[in-house]
Amino acid sequence: MATLKDKTLFITGASRGIGLAIALRAARDGANVVIAAKSDVPNPKLPGTIHTAAAAVEAAGGRALAQKCDIRDAAAVAAAVAAAVARFGGIDILVNNASAIWLRGTLETPMKRFDLMHEVNARGSFLCAQACLPHLLKAPNPHILTLAPPPSLDPKWWAPHLGYTLAKMGMSFVTLGLAGEFGPRGIAVNALWPRTLIATDALNMIPGVSAANGRRPEIMADAAHAILIRDAAGFSGRFLIDEDVLREAGIDDFGRYAVDPAAPLLPDLFL
């Protein structure tokens, strides 16, 4: 069976949540994982730092490199990529996981928050891809996987939180563009999105929503793993859903991912 053993993954926002879950799944294969995130010191409001994530990766069987990195900062991204290449010899996989969220209407969205979302989401994904691409082009089976939804122009997704939808769909369009540009050059550029809510700290940004109505991040990690072990050639420009990916891989028991098996699952945004 294909694995990620000895592959080097550069994962943004990997100190917690889905990014950390993807890192740990790769670590179980014996992968090298670059934890690229801002959380360098403990925060009482948010669990996990790049250092605790790196320790968890190594405990799971992988090799880790903790890199404090704000993906809004081009110099910081370049330095993190250079450190990854110096440590592990190259980069095989980029996972654009880091994202900022603010689910409010236009009149309730401060421009500071609007700018943050765009700098992290679309611009950050573009910047990290730009920095990793010279190394991905040398890798034997390179992938870029971005956590972004299928593109949609349906006003029901745009009207309630225009700023966030614009920023998140920006990640989707970055995926489309990179797939068109680099798919023919052998890099698999795809997006992954959950069918249901995922129980991460981001749920705290959604009033009235409980983690009990979601699934654990491990469902996204298992789906990401199934994508990243695939042959990159000819596999690009797809907007994949976690359930569909896992069914194709022969997994159809999703009950084990539920936070509360007795609670109803809520669909994620954009689906």
C-alpha atoms as an extended CHARMM CRD file, in Angstrom:
* protein
*
       271  EXT
         1         1  MET       CA              0.0000000000        0.0000000000        0.0000000000  PROA      1               0.0000000000
         2         2  ALA       CA              1.1640000000        3.5380000000       -0.7510000000  PROA      2               0.0000000000
         3         3  THR       CA              2.2480000000        5.5870000000        2.2570000000  PROA      3               0.0000000000
         4         4  LEU       CA              3.7280000000        8.9710000000        3.0570000000  PROA      4               0.0000000000
         5         5  LYS       CA              6.8710000000        7.4560000000        4.5660000000  PROA      5               0.0000000000
         6         6  ASP       CA              9.8450000000        9.8110000000        4.1740000000  PROA      6               0.0000000000
         7         7  LYS       CA              7.6820000000       12.3800000000        2.3440000000  PROA      7               0.0000000000
         8         8  THR       CA              8.0290000000       15.9760000000        3.5330000000  PROA      8               0.0000000000
         9         9  LEU       CA              4.8010000000       17.8510000000        4.1840000000  PROA      9               0.0000000000
        10        10  PHE       CA              4.6630000000       21.6190000000        4.7300000000  PROA      10              0.0000000000
        11        11  ILE       CA              1.3880000000       22.1940000000        6.6020000000  PROA      11              0.0000000000
        12        12  THR       CA              0.1490000000       25.6780000000        7.4530000000  PROA      12              0.0000000000
        13        13  GLY       CA             -1.8580000000       26.1990000000       10.6210000000  PROA      13              0.0000000000
        14        14  ALA       CA             -0.8130000000       22.7690000000       11.8790000000  PROA      14              0.0000000000
        15        15  SER       CA             -0.5610000000       23.5560000000       15.5850000000  PROA      15              0.0000000000
        16        16  ARG       CA             -4.1620000000       22.4180000000       16.1750000000  PROA      16              0.0000000000
        17        17  GLY       CA             -7.3910000000       21.2790000000       14.5580000000  PROA      17              0.0000000000
        18        18  ILE       CA             -7.5090000000       19.8230000000       11.0620000000  PROA      18              0.0000000000
        19        19  GLY       CA             -3.9210000000       20.8040000000       10.2760000000  PROA      19              0.0000000000
        20        20  LEU       CA             -2.6290000000       18.9150000000       13.3050000000  PROA      20              0.0000000000
        21        21  ALA       CA             -4.8100000000       15.8990000000       12.4960000000  PROA      21              0.0000000000
        22        22  ILE       CA             -3.3740000000       15.7700000000        8.9590000000  PROA      22              0.0000000000
        23        23  ALA       CA              0.1310000000       16.0660000000       10.4160000000  PROA      23              0.0000000000
        24        24  LEU       CA             -0.4440000000       13.1920000000       12.8360000000  PROA      24              0.0000000000
        25        25  ARG       CA             -1.8990000000       10.9340000000       10.1300000000  PROA      25              0.0000000000
        26        26  ALA       CA              1.1640000000       11.5350000000        7.9760000000  PROA      26              0.0000000000
        27        27  ALA       CA              3.4270000000       10.9750000000       10.9690000000  PROA      27              0.0000000000
        28        28  ARG       CA              1.9860000000        7.4990000000       11.4760000000  PROA      28              0.0000000000
        29        29  ASP       CA              3.4020000000        6.6580000000        8.0430000000  PROA      29              0.0000000000
        30        30  GLY       CA              6.8280000000        7.9750000000        9.0410000000  PROA      30              0.0000000000
        31        31  ALA       CA              6.5980000000       11.2880000000        7.1950000000  PROA      31              0.0000000000
        32        32  ASN       CA              8.5700000000       14.4760000000        7.7770000000  PROA      32              0.0000000000
        33        33  VAL       CA              6.2070000000       17.2470000000        8.8440000000  PROA      33              0.0000000000
        34        34  VAL       CA              6.8630000000       20.9770000000        8.9000000000  PROA      34              0.0000000000
        35        35  ILE       CA              4.5250000000       22.6250000000       11.4160000000  PROA      35              0.0000000000
        36        36  ALA       CA              4.1560000000       26.1530000000       10.0230000000  PROA      36              0.0000000000
        37        37  ALA       CA              1.9740000000       28.2640000000       12.3160000000  PROA      37              0.0000000000
        38        38  LYS       CA              1.9610000000       31.4030000000       14.4460000000  PROA      38              0.0000000000
        39        39  SER       CA              1.3930000000       29.7270000000       17.8260000000  PROA      39              0.0000000000
        40        40  ASP       CA              4.8380000000       29.7480000000       19.3900000000  PROA      40              0.0000000000
        41        41  VAL       CA              3.7800000000       30.1620000000       23.0290000000  PROA      41              0.0000000000
        42        42  PRO       CA              0.7380000000       28.7600000000       24.8840000000  PROA      42              0.0000000000
        43        43  ASN       CA             -2.5120000000       30.7060000000       24.5980000000  PROA      43              0.0000000000
        44        44  PRO       CA             -5.1150000000       30.1620000000       27.3330000000  PROA      44              0.0000000000
        45        45  LYS       CA             -7.9020000000       30.5510000000       24.7550000000  PROA      45              0.0000000000
        46        46  LEU       CA             -6.4600000000       28.1760000000       22.1300000000  PROA      46              0.0000000000
        47        47  PRO       CA             -4.8260000000       24.8140000000       22.8110000000  PROA      47              0.0000000000
        48        48  GLY       CA             -1.5800000000       23.8110000000       21.1600000000  PROA      48              0.0000000000
        49        49  THR       CA              1.5940000000       25.4030000000       19.8520000000  PROA      49              0.0000000000
        50        50  ILE       CA              4.0130000000       24.5240000000       17.0790000000  PROA      50              0.0000000000
        51        51  HSD       CA              6.1410000000       22.8410000000       19.7410000000  PROA      51              0.0000000000
        52        52  THR       CA              3.3930000000       20.6340000000       21.1890000000  PROA      52              0.0000000000
        53        53  ALA       CA              2.3510000000       19.7280000000       17.6440000000  PROA      53              0.0000000000
        54        54  ALA       CA              5.9270000000       18.8010000000       16.7280000000  PROA      54              0.0000000000
        55        55  ALA       CA              6.2170000000       16.6430000000       19.8540000000  PROA      55              0.0000000000
        56        56  ALA       CA              2.9710000000       14.8710000000       18.9430000000  PROA      56              0.0000000000
        57        57  VAL       CA              4.1930000000       14.2560000000       15.3870000000  PROA      57              0.0000000000
        58        58  GLU       CA              7.3820000000       12.6550000000       16.6570000000  PROA      58              0.0000000000
        59        59  ALA       CA              5.4800000000       10.5820000000       19.2180000000  PROA      59              0.0000000000
        60        60  ALA       CA              3.3020000000        9.3090000000       16.3510000000  PROA      60              0.0000000000
        61        61  GLY       CA              6.3440000000        8.1180000000       14.4050000000  PROA      61              0.0000000000
        62        62  GLY       CA              7.2250000000       11.0510000000       12.1900000000  PROA      62              0.0000000000
        63        63  ARG       CA              9.9670000000       13.6530000000       12.1200000000  PROA      63              0.0000000000
        64        64  ALA       CA              8.9550000000       17.2260000000       12.8500000000  PROA      64              0.0000000000
        65        65  LEU       CA             10.2080000000       20.7460000000       12.2920000000  PROA      65              0.0000000000
        66        66  ALA       CA              8.4190000000       23.4930000000       14.2430000000  PROA      66              0.0000000000
        67        67  GLN       CA              8.4790000000       26.7740000000       12.3480000000  PROA      67              0.0000000000
        68        68  LYS       CA              6.8890000000       29.9270000000       13.7140000000  PROA      68              0.0000000000
        69        69  CYS       CA              5.4100000000       31.3920000000       10.5580000000  PROA      69              0.0000000000
        70        70  ASP       CA              2.7700000000       34.0220000000        9.8440000000  PROA      70              0.0000000000
        71        71  ILE       CA              1.7460000000       33.2260000000        6.2830000000  PROA      71              0.0000000000
        72        72  ARG       CA              0.9140000000       36.8920000000        5.7130000000  PROA      72              0.0000000000
        73        73  ASP       CA              4.6550000000       37.6000000000        5.8830000000  PROA      73              0.0000000000
        74        74  ALA       CA              6.5000000000       36.7040000000        2.6660000000  PROA      74              0.0000000000
        75        75  ALA       CA              9.8920000000       36.7470000000        4.3750000000  PROA      75              0.0000000000
        76        76  ALA       CA              8.6680000000       34.4310000000        7.1380000000  PROA      76              0.0000000000
        77        77  VAL       CA              7.2450000000       31.9810000000        4.6000000000  PROA      77              0.0000000000
        78        78  ALA       CA             10.4710000000       32.0010000000        2.5880000000  PROA      78              0.0000000000
        79        79  ALA       CA             12.4850000000       31.3780000000        5.7520000000  PROA      79              0.0000000000
        80        80  ALA       CA             10.2260000000       28.4980000000        6.8310000000  PROA      80              0.0000000000
        81        81  VAL       CA             10.4590000000       26.8570000000        3.4130000000  PROA      81              0.0000000000
        82        82  ALA       CA             14.2490000000       27.2750000000        3.3810000000  PROA      82              0.0000000000
        83        83  ALA       CA             14.4710000000       25.7080000000        6.8390000000  PROA      83              0.0000000000
        84        84  ALA       CA             12.3160000000       22.7890000000        5.7100000000  PROA      84              0.0000000000
        85        85  VAL       CA             14.5140000000       22.1480000000        2.6740000000  PROA      85              0.0000000000
        86        86  ALA       CA             17.6770000000       22.4420000000        4.7490000000  PROA      86              0.0000000000
        87        87  ARG       CA             16.3500000000       19.9460000000        7.3000000000  PROA      87              0.0000000000
        88        88  PHE       CA             14.6430000000       17.4050000000        5.0520000000  PROA      88              0.0000000000
        89        89  GLY       CA             16.1680000000       17.9560000000        1.6140000000  PROA      89              0.0000000000
        90        90  GLY       CA             13.0480000000       19.1380000000       -0.1950000000  PROA      90              0.0000000000
        91        91  ILE       CA              9.2680000000       19.4720000000       -0.0420000000  PROA      91              0.0000000000
        92        92  ASP       CA              6.8930000000       16.8750000000       -1.4800000000  PROA      92              0.0000000000
        93        93  ILE       CA              3.5390000000       18.1930000000       -0.2880000000  PROA      93              0.0000000000
        94        94  LEU       CA              2.0330000000       21.5570000000        0.6070000000  PROA      94              0.0000000000
        95        95  VAL       CA             -1.1560000000       21.5670000000        2.6700000000  PROA      95              0.0000000000
        96        96  ASN       CA             -2.8010000000       24.9940000000        2.7200000000  PROA      96              0.0000000000
        97        97  ASN       CA             -4.8120000000       24.5860000000        5.9090000000  PROA      97              0.0000000000
        98        98  ALA       CA             -4.4470000000       27.9630000000        7.6420000000  PROA      98              0.0000000000
        99        99  SER       CA             -7.5470000000       30.1150000000        7.3700000000  PROA      99              0.0000000000
       100       100  ALA       CA             -9.2480000000       33.0640000000        9.0680000000  PROA      100             0.0000000000
       101       101  ILE       CA            -13.0130000000       33.2300000000        9.5750000000  PROA      101             0.0000000000
       102       102  TRP       CA            -15.5670000000       35.9300000000       10.4010000000  PROA      102             0.0000000000
       103       103  LEU       CA            -19.2000000000       35.0380000000        9.7470000000  PROA      103             0.0000000000
       104       104  ARG       CA            -20.8700000000       38.4270000000        9.8200000000  PROA      104             0.0000000000
       105       105  GLY       CA            -22.6520000000       40.6560000000        7.3440000000  PROA      105             0.0000000000
       106       106  THR       CA            -21.1230000000       43.5520000000        5.4880000000  PROA      106             0.0000000000
       107       107  LEU       CA            -22.0590000000       46.2040000000        8.0690000000  PROA      107             0.0000000000
       108       108  GLU       CA            -20.7080000000       44.0410000000       10.8960000000  PROA      108             0.0000000000
       109       109  THR       CA            -17.3360000000       43.3190000000        9.2480000000  PROA      109             0.0000000000
       110       110  PRO       CA            -14.5120000000       45.6680000000       10.2880000000  PROA      110             0.0000000000
       111       111  MET       CA            -12.0330000000       46.2540000000        7.4970000000  PROA      111             0.0000000000
       112       112  LYS       CA             -9.2690000000       45.0010000000        9.7620000000  PROA      112             0.0000000000
       113       113  ARG       CA            -11.0450000000       41.6360000000        9.9070000000  PROA      113             0.0000000000
       114       114  PHE       CA            -11.7560000000       41.7140000000        6.1540000000  PROA      114             0.0000000000
       115       115  ASP       CA             -8.0840000000       42.3450000000        5.4190000000  PROA      115             0.0000000000
       116       116  LEU       CA             -6.9720000000       39.5840000000        7.7910000000  PROA      116             0.0000000000
       117       117  MET       CA             -9.1440000000       37.0060000000        6.0350000000  PROA      117             0.0000000000
       118       118  HSD       CA             -7.8570000000       37.9420000000        2.6040000000  PROA      118             0.0000000000
       119       119  GLU       CA             -4.2290000000       38.0880000000        3.6770000000  PROA      119             0.0000000000
       120       120  VAL       CA             -4.4190000000       34.6410000000        5.3090000000  PROA      120             0.0000000000
       121       121  ASN       CA             -6.8320000000       32.7860000000        3.0460000000  PROA      121             0.0000000000
       122       122  ALA       CA             -6.3320000000       33.5890000000       -0.6210000000  PROA      122             0.0000000000
       123       123  ARG       CA             -3.0670000000       35.5330000000       -0.4390000000  PROA      123             0.0000000000
       124       124  GLY       CA             -1.5350000000       33.1340000000        2.0960000000  PROA      124             0.0000000000
       125       125  SER       CA             -2.3740000000       30.1030000000       -0.0270000000  PROA      125             0.0000000000
       126       126  PHE       CA             -0.8960000000       31.7710000000       -3.1020000000  PROA      126             0.0000000000
       127       127  LEU       CA              2.2290000000       32.8510000000       -1.2170000000  PROA      127             0.0000000000
       128       128  CYS       CA              2.8920000000       29.4220000000        0.3010000000  PROA      128             0.0000000000
       129       129  ALA       CA              2.4080000000       27.7600000000       -3.0740000000  PROA      129             0.0000000000
       130       130  GLN       CA              4.7410000000       30.2480000000       -4.7330000000  PROA      130             0.0000000000
       131       131  ALA       CA              7.4380000000       29.5590000000       -2.1190000000  PROA      131             0.0000000000
       132       132  CYS       CA              7.0760000000       25.7640000000       -2.2540000000  PROA      132             0.0000000000
       133       133  LEU       CA              6.6600000000       25.3260000000       -6.0110000000  PROA      133             0.0000000000
       134       134  PRO       CA             10.3750000000       25.3480000000       -6.9370000000  PROA      134             0.0000000000
       135       135  HSD       CA             10.8220000000       22.3880000000       -4.5970000000  PROA      135             0.0000000000
       136       136  LEU       CA              7.5680000000       20.6580000000       -5.5080000000  PROA      136             0.0000000000
       137       137  LEU       CA              8.6090000000       20.7110000000       -9.1700000000  PROA      137             0.0000000000
       138       138  LYS       CA             11.6220000000       18.5820000000       -8.2040000000  PROA      138             0.0000000000
       139       139  ALA       CA              9.6250000000       16.0980000000       -6.1070000000  PROA      139             0.0000000000
       140       140  PRO       CA              8.7190000000       12.6560000000       -7.4730000000  PROA      140             0.0000000000
       141       141  ASN       CA              4.9880000000       12.8170000000       -6.6020000000  PROA      141             0.0000000000
       142       142  PRO       CA              4.1590000000       16.4040000000       -5.6140000000  PROA      142             0.0000000000
       143       143  HSD       CA              0.8400000000       17.5640000000       -4.2170000000  PROA      143             0.0000000000
       144       144  ILE       CA             -0.7510000000       20.8370000000       -3.1860000000  PROA      144             0.0000000000
       145       145  LEU       CA             -3.8940000000       20.2810000000       -1.1290000000  PROA      145             0.0000000000
       146       146  THR       CA             -5.9200000000       23.2970000000       -0.0290000000  PROA      146             0.0000000000
       147       147  LEU       CA             -8.8070000000       23.2360000000        2.4080000000  PROA      147             0.0000000000
       148       148  ALA       CA            -11.3010000000       25.1050000000        0.2770000000  PROA      148             0.0000000000
       149       149  PRO       CA            -14.8760000000       24.5740000000       -0.9080000000  PROA      149             0.0000000000
       150       150  PRO       CA            -16.1340000000       23.9030000000       -4.4190000000  PROA      150             0.0000000000
       151       151  PRO       CA            -16.4950000000       27.2900000000       -6.1570000000  PROA      151             0.0000000000
       152       152  SER       CA            -20.0330000000       28.6120000000       -6.0950000000  PROA      152             0.0000000000
       153       153  LEU       CA            -21.7790000000       31.7700000000       -7.2660000000  PROA      153             0.0000000000
       154       154  ASP       CA            -24.9870000000       30.9510000000       -5.3760000000  PROA      154             0.0000000000
       155       155  PRO       CA            -25.9860000000       34.1620000000       -3.5310000000  PROA      155             0.0000000000
       156       156  LYS       CA            -27.0740000000       32.1370000000       -0.4800000000  PROA      156             0.0000000000
       157       157  TRP       CA            -23.3910000000       31.6460000000        0.3690000000  PROA      157             0.0000000000
       158       158  TRP       CA            -22.4020000000       35.2340000000       -0.3510000000  PROA      158             0.0000000000
       159       159  ALA       CA            -25.1560000000       37.3370000000        1.2130000000  PROA      159             0.0000000000
       160       160  PRO       CA            -24.7940000000       36.3010000000        4.8980000000  PROA      160             0.0000000000
       161       161  HSD       CA            -20.9990000000       36.7400000000        5.1660000000  PROA      161             0.0000000000
       162       162  LEU       CA            -19.6230000000       38.3420000000        2.0310000000  PROA      162             0.0000000000
       163       163  GLY       CA            -16.1600000000       39.0340000000        3.4340000000  PROA      163             0.0000000000
       164       164  TYR       CA            -15.5280000000       35.4460000000        4.5050000000  PROA      164             0.0000000000
       165       165  THR       CA            -17.0360000000       33.8790000000        1.3900000000  PROA      165             0.0000000000
       166       166  LEU       CA            -14.9090000000       36.1130000000       -0.8350000000  PROA      166             0.0000000000
       167       167  ALA       CA            -11.7740000000       35.1520000000        1.1020000000  PROA      167             0.0000000000
       168       168  LYS       CA            -12.5770000000       31.4390000000        1.2480000000  PROA      168             0.0000000000
       169       169  MET       CA            -13.6320000000       31.1890000000       -2.3760000000  PROA      169             0.0000000000
       170       170  GLY       CA            -10.3870000000       32.9970000000       -3.1190000000  PROA      170             0.0000000000
       171       171  MET       CA             -8.6160000000       29.8530000000       -1.9170000000  PROA      171             0.0000000000
       172       172  SER       CA            -10.7900000000       27.8420000000       -4.3050000000  PROA      172             0.0000000000
       173       173  PHE       CA             -9.8640000000       30.0530000000       -7.2480000000  PROA      173             0.0000000000
       174       174  VAL       CA             -6.1770000000       29.8880000000       -6.3010000000  PROA      174             0.0000000000
       175       175  THR       CA             -6.5900000000       26.1140000000       -6.4980000000  PROA      175             0.0000000000
       176       176  LEU       CA             -8.1870000000       26.3520000000       -9.9450000000  PROA      176             0.0000000000
       177       177  GLY       CA             -5.4310000000       28.5860000000      -11.2530000000  PROA      177             0.0000000000
       178       178  LEU       CA             -2.5590000000       26.5540000000       -9.8290000000  PROA      178             0.0000000000
       179       179  ALA       CA             -4.1220000000       23.3490000000      -11.1320000000  PROA      179             0.0000000000
       180       180  GLY       CA             -4.3440000000       24.8050000000      -14.6180000000  PROA      180             0.0000000000
       181       181  GLU       CA             -0.7840000000       26.1100000000      -14.4920000000  PROA      181             0.0000000000
       182       182  PHE       CA              1.0270000000       23.2770000000      -12.7170000000  PROA      182             0.0000000000
       183       183  GLY       CA             -1.1920000000       20.2280000000      -13.2070000000  PROA      183             0.0000000000
       184       184  PRO       CA              0.3070000000       19.7530000000      -16.6950000000  PROA      184             0.0000000000
       185       185  ARG       CA              3.7570000000       19.9210000000      -15.0690000000  PROA      185             0.0000000000
       186       186  GLY       CA              3.0170000000       16.9640000000      -12.8380000000  PROA      186             0.0000000000
       187       187  ILE       CA              1.8180000000       18.5820000000       -9.6080000000  PROA      187             0.0000000000
       188       188  ALA       CA             -1.5090000000       17.4140000000       -8.2070000000  PROA      188             0.0000000000
       189       189  VAL       CA             -3.3260000000       20.5870000000       -7.1230000000  PROA      189             0.0000000000
       190       190  ASN       CA             -6.6440000000       19.8880000000       -5.4340000000  PROA      190             0.0000000000
       191       191  ALA       CA             -9.0000000000       21.0760000000       -2.6990000000  PROA      191             0.0000000000
       192       192  LEU       CA            -10.6910000000       19.2210000000        0.1460000000  PROA      192             0.0000000000
       193       193  TRP       CA            -13.8170000000       20.2240000000        2.0620000000  PROA      193             0.0000000000
       194       194  PRO       CA            -15.9340000000       18.5010000000        4.7330000000  PROA      194             0.0000000000
       195       195  ARG       CA            -19.4940000000       17.3180000000        4.2090000000  PROA      195             0.0000000000
       196       196  THR       CA            -20.3640000000       18.1960000000        7.8190000000  PROA      196             0.0000000000
       197       197  LEU       CA            -19.1520000000       20.5930000000       10.4540000000  PROA      197             0.0000000000
       198       198  ILE       CA            -15.7640000000       19.6800000000       11.8880000000  PROA      198             0.0000000000
       199       199  ALA       CA            -15.2620000000       20.1380000000       15.6310000000  PROA      199             0.0000000000
       200       200  THR       CA            -12.3980000000       22.6380000000       15.7880000000  PROA      200             0.0000000000
       201       201  ASP       CA            -11.8850000000       25.9350000000       17.5830000000  PROA      201             0.0000000000
       202       202  ALA       CA            -13.2960000000       27.6930000000       14.5160000000  PROA      202             0.0000000000
       203       203  LEU       CA            -16.7810000000       26.6190000000       15.6660000000  PROA      203             0.0000000000
       204       204  ASN       CA            -16.4550000000       29.2080000000       18.4170000000  PROA      204             0.0000000000
       205       205  MET       CA            -16.9040000000       31.7930000000       15.6520000000  PROA      205             0.0000000000
       206       206  ILE       CA            -20.3520000000       30.4200000000       14.7600000000  PROA      206             0.0000000000
       207       207  PRO       CA            -23.0820000000       31.4360000000       17.2320000000  PROA      207             0.0000000000
       208       208  GLY       CA            -25.4310000000       28.6760000000       18.3270000000  PROA      208             0.0000000000
       209       209  VAL       CA            -23.3810000000       25.8120000000       16.9020000000  PROA      209             0.0000000000
       210       210  SER       CA            -22.0880000000       23.0250000000       19.1180000000  PROA      210             0.0000000000
       211       211  ALA       CA            -19.1540000000       20.6920000000       18.5220000000  PROA      211             0.0000000000
       212       212  ALA       CA            -21.5860000000       17.8630000000       19.2680000000  PROA      212             0.0000000000
       213       213  ASN       CA            -23.1390000000       18.4910000000       15.8370000000  PROA      213             0.0000000000
       214       214  GLY       CA            -19.8660000000       17.8860000000       14.0270000000  PROA      214             0.0000000000
       215       215  ARG       CA            -17.2380000000       15.2820000000       13.3150000000  PROA      215             0.0000000000
       216       216  ARG       CA            -13.7040000000       15.0380000000       14.6420000000  PROA      216             0.0000000000
       217       217  PRO       CA            -10.8720000000       16.4140000000       12.4830000000  PROA      217             0.0000000000
       218       218  GLU       CA             -9.6210000000       12.8610000000       11.8950000000  PROA      218             0.0000000000
       219       219  ILE       CA            -12.1500000000       12.4120000000        9.0740000000  PROA      219             0.0000000000
       220       220  MET       CA            -10.4370000000       15.2000000000        7.1440000000  PROA      220             0.0000000000
       221       221  ALA       CA             -7.0270000000       13.7780000000        8.0050000000  PROA      221             0.0000000000
       222       222  ASP       CA             -7.9460000000       10.3490000000        6.6690000000  PROA      222             0.0000000000
       223       223  ALA       CA             -9.3970000000       11.8910000000        3.5050000000  PROA      223             0.0000000000
       224       224  ALA       CA             -6.3010000000       14.0470000000        3.0190000000  PROA      224             0.0000000000
       225       225  HSD       CA             -4.0900000000       10.9920000000        3.4330000000  PROA      225             0.0000000000
       226       226  ALA       CA             -6.0760000000        9.1020000000        0.7980000000  PROA      226             0.0000000000
       227       227  ILE       CA             -5.5750000000       12.0270000000       -1.5940000000  PROA      227             0.0000000000
       228       228  LEU       CA             -1.8850000000       12.5910000000       -0.9200000000  PROA      228             0.0000000000
       229       229  ILE       CA             -0.8400000000        8.9740000000       -1.5260000000  PROA      229             0.0000000000
       230       230  ARG       CA             -2.3500000000        9.0520000000       -5.0110000000  PROA      230             0.0000000000
       231       231  ASP       CA             -0.3130000000        9.3580000000       -8.1740000000  PROA      231             0.0000000000
       232       232  ALA       CA             -0.0410000000       13.0770000000       -8.8720000000  PROA      232             0.0000000000
       233       233  ALA       CA              0.0350000000       12.7070000000      -12.6560000000  PROA      233             0.0000000000
       234       234  GLY       CA             -3.3180000000       13.6350000000      -14.1770000000  PROA      234             0.0000000000
       235       235  PHE       CA             -4.9110000000       14.2120000000      -10.7680000000  PROA      235             0.0000000000
       236       236  SER       CA             -5.4990000000       17.9420000000      -10.5090000000  PROA      236             0.0000000000
       237       237  GLY       CA             -8.1670000000       20.6170000000      -10.3410000000  PROA      237             0.0000000000
       238       238  ARG       CA            -10.6010000000       18.6130000000       -8.2480000000  PROA      238             0.0000000000
       239       239  PHE       CA            -12.7790000000       19.8660000000       -5.4110000000  PROA      239             0.0000000000
       240       240  LEU       CA            -13.0940000000       16.8260000000       -3.2190000000  PROA      240             0.0000000000
       241       241  ILE       CA            -15.4550000000       16.1170000000       -0.3170000000  PROA      241             0.0000000000
       242       242  ASP       CA            -14.2010000000       14.0800000000        2.6440000000  PROA      242             0.0000000000
       243       243  GLU       CA            -17.0020000000       11.4700000000        2.5530000000  PROA      243             0.0000000000
       244       244  ASP       CA            -16.6210000000       10.9060000000       -1.1880000000  PROA      244             0.0000000000
       245       245  VAL       CA            -12.8610000000       10.4630000000       -0.9190000000  PROA      245             0.0000000000
       246       246  LEU       CA            -13.1840000000        7.9360000000        1.8990000000  PROA      246             0.0000000000
       247       247  ARG       CA            -15.9220000000        5.9580000000        0.1320000000  PROA      247             0.0000000000
       248       248  GLU       CA            -13.6800000000        5.6990000000       -2.9150000000  PROA      248             0.0000000000
       249       249  ALA       CA            -10.9500000000        4.4140000000       -0.5870000000  PROA      249             0.0000000000
       250       250  GLY       CA            -13.3090000000        1.7290000000        0.7510000000  PROA      250             0.0000000000
       251       251  ILE       CA            -14.3300000000        3.4600000000        3.9900000000  PROA      251             0.0000000000
       252       252  ASP       CA            -18.0280000000        4.0340000000        4.5380000000  PROA      252             0.0000000000
       253       253  ASP       CA            -18.3750000000        3.8220000000        8.3060000000  PROA      253             0.0000000000
       254       254  PHE       CA            -18.3800000000        7.4750000000        9.3280000000  PROA      254             0.0000000000
       255       255  GLY       CA            -19.9520000000        6.9370000000       12.7470000000  PROA      255             0.0000000000
       256       256  ARG       CA            -16.5340000000        6.6240000000       14.3630000000  PROA      256             0.0000000000
       257       257  TYR       CA            -15.7860000000       10.2400000000       13.4880000000  PROA      257             0.0000000000
       258       258  ALA       CA            -18.8350000000       11.7090000000       15.2400000000  PROA      258             0.0000000000
       259       259  VAL       CA            -18.2180000000       13.8170000000       18.3180000000  PROA      259             0.0000000000
       260       260  ASP       CA            -21.6120000000       12.7400000000       19.6830000000  PROA      260             0.0000000000
       261       261  PRO       CA            -23.1610000000        9.7820000000       17.8320000000  PROA      261             0.0000000000
       262       262  ALA       CA            -26.5710000000       10.7150000000       19.2550000000  PROA      262             0.0000000000
       263       263  ALA       CA            -26.5150000000       14.3000000000       17.9990000000  PROA      263             0.0000000000
       264       264  PRO       CA            -27.6230000000       15.2920000000       14.4890000000  PROA      264             0.0000000000
       265       265  LEU       CA            -24.8200000000       16.3010000000       12.1230000000  PROA      265             0.0000000000
       266       266  LEU       CA            -24.9460000000       19.7400000000       10.5630000000  PROA      266             0.0000000000
       267       267  PRO       CA            -23.7200000000       20.2910000000        7.0070000000  PROA      267             0.0000000000
       268       268  ASP       CA            -20.7240000000       22.5320000000        6.5110000000  PROA      268             0.0000000000
       269       269  LEU       CA            -20.8960000000       25.8620000000        4.7310000000  PROA      269             0.0000000000
       270       270  PHE       CA            -20.8990000000       25.9800000000        0.9240000000  PROA      270             0.0000000000
       271       271  LEU       CA            -22.4830000000       22.5280000000        0.4560000000  PROA      271             0.0000000000
